[in-house]
Amino acid sequence: MSKRELRSAAAPAPLGTYSQALVVGDFVYTSGMGPIDPKTGEVVGDDVAAQTRQTLANLTAVLAEHGLGLDDVVKSTVHLQELHRDFAAYDEVYRAHFNEPYPVRTTVGSDLMNILVEIDFVAYKKS
């Protein structure tokens, strides 16, 4: 099995030892991304709605490097700093970005580093 790295300048550069995304067979696996502006390196937005929009824009940019979009996402994992407080606002933004059938999703509360949301995807593209 081979794997190939995907990298987009339109998404934040990795801050540690990881890739933005990997292509493995017909699947793309993204790293967890947050609401970081790729040009400034700063967090975008003070609330979970704004941060979710930026996070989805970052992930969309990485998927585009392999000719994929949000309709190709089959699984998402979402971490919310304040799960009970922010779930409804996050879900409203998330829902506006996807079409049915929605990807399967796991959403959990997590201790995040100065952000309110982090999301990763698994996407599928038949080669």
C-alpha positions, 0 to 999 in steps of 0.5 A: 500500500502506498501513501502520498502527502497532500499539502495546500498553501490555502490551509494552515501549515502543520505545527508538528510532526504530521501531514495536512492529509494523506492519500491512501488508495481511494481515500484521503485522510486529513489531519485535525484542523482548526480555525487558523488563518493560513496567511497569518497563523492567527485564530479566526473568530471568537465563537464556534460558528465563525471558527467552524466556517474557517475550519471547514474552509481549511479542510476544503482547501486540502481536499481540493488538492486531490480534486475532492470537495465536501460531497466526497467526505464519508466520515468526520470527527469533530472536537468541541471545546465546549460540547454542550454550549456550542453543539447547536451553533456548530451543527448549524454551520456544519449542516449548511456545508453538506448535502444529504446523505451526510457523512457519518460523524463523531462529535466529542468534547475535548481539551483544545489548545486555544480554539473552540473546534477541530475537525478531521475528515476521511474522503473517498475518490474512486481512482 
